[in-house]
Amino acid sequence: MMRPYVIIVSAMSIDGRIASKIGYSRLSCPFDLKRLHEVRASVDAIMVGANTVINDDPSLTPRYVKAEKNPIRVVIDGRLRIPTTAKVIRDGEAPTIIVTTEMAPREKALEIARFGVEVWVMGRDRVDLGKTLERLYVERGVRKVLVEGGGRLNWELIKEGLVDEIRLTVSPYVFGAGTSFIEGEGYPTTSEGPRLRLRSVSVCECGNEVVLDYVVDREGIIKNGHVTT
């Protein structure tokens, strides 16, 4: 299977939370936000889950930096739960694809399509992420994807071996509860999960955040931005 290079970028508290128990998720300083938008400007597509759109209503555009074009916005939403008032549907700032399943209401899919947004059905009762990435690669020429996912989407991508790089910013906050960077059934020991290799570590310009960059060591070959698994 040929697919794009996939990078997860996230900011988390020192106890591993990307959002508090009420969904508050503003953890990045201005320097870190600019770094995120630089990554947005460098990729072909940005992928998020339905909860990110429902809770944050993001634009998913690199508005803090100059960019030649806005990347494709890809929303993973197996039941089409996102509202049709969401910015990714209404603002028209970038091509948008909502990826869903056969379980989604057909009427909602037709309503979303009226705004010029594509709706892809990629699975019966759950979205097939591997085939979604392959389709993006083949049909849209997507070679690099930024994932700004919630914990569940992050877990599904990692579990299926579809992640190549993880960039984490550790912010000086503690939530104690909330959404973890990874939310799933989990691995019983360290031997079952992916092997991560630390590529770089740095202190943010603000002096109070740590930026970690890991690459995933796995079977497969990465050449010229093409990933074969």
PyMOL commands that set and color helices and strands:
alter all, ss='L'
color gray80, all
select helices_A, chain A and resi 30-42+50-56+87-90+106-113+129-140+151-159
alter helices_A, ss='H'
color red, helices_A
select strands_A, chain A and resi 2-3+5-13+17-19+45-49+72-76+96-100+118-121+144-147+165-171+179-180+195-203+210-217+221-223+226-228
alter strands_A, ss='S'
color yellow, strands_A
deselect
rebuild
show_as cartoon
